[in-house]
């Protein structure tokens, strides 16, 4: 099984929407498990970008939003 790790901001609306999208994606792609990693907005940038999480493979995708 392939795991797709996605980093997102820990905000209930984002988490709920991504969870539903992940469920639907997994239903259409049986060999893929989507793992949503939710964290604070500043830590999200740090772990995904500044600390190289996207570059080194800790995350496959990150949803980086601005306020």
C-alpha positions in Angstrom: 0.0 0.0 0.0 1.2 3.5 -0.9 0.8 6.3 1.7 0.3 9.9 0.6 1.2 12.2 3.5 -0.4 15.7 3.4 0.4 18.4 5.8 -2.3 20.9 6.6 -3.1 23.7 9.0 -5.0 22.6 12.1 -8.3 24.3 11.5 -11.5 22.3 11.9 -13.0 23.3 8.5 -9.7 22.4 6.7 -9.4 19.2 8.6 -13.0 18.1 7.9 -12.8 19.0 4.2 -9.5 17.2 3.7 -10.7 14.1 5.6 -13.7 13.8 3.3 -11.5 14.3 0.2 -9.1 11.7 1.5 -11.9 9.2 2.1 -13.2 9.7 -1.5 -9.7 9.5 -2.9 -9.0 6.3 -1.1 -12.3 4.8 -2.3 -11.3 5.6 -6.0 -7.6 4.5 -5.5 -7.7 1.3 -3.4 -3.9 1.0 -3.2 -3.4 4.4 -1.7 -3.8 5.5 2.0 -4.0 9.2 2.6 -2.5 10.4 5.9 -3.5 13.9 6.9 -1.0 15.6 9.3 -2.5 18.6 11.0 -0.4 21.2 12.7 -0.4 24.9 13.7 0.0 27.5 10.9 3.6 28.5 11.9 4.8 25.0 12.6 3.3 23.9 9.2 5.5 26.3 7.3 8.5 25.3 9.5 8.1 21.5 9.1 7.1 21.5 5.5 9.3 24.2 4.0 12.0 25.6 6.4 12.9 22.2 7.9 12.7 20.5 4.5 9.7 18.2 5.1 8.6 18.4 1.5 12.1 18.1 0.1 13.1 15.1 2.2 9.9 13.1 1.8 8.3 13.5 5.2 5.4 15.0 3.4 4.2 14.4 -0.2 2.0 17.5 -0.3 1.4 20.5 1.9 -1.6 22.9 1.9 0.0 26.2 2.8 -2.6 29.0 3.1 -2.2 32.7 3.9 -4.5 34.8 6.0 
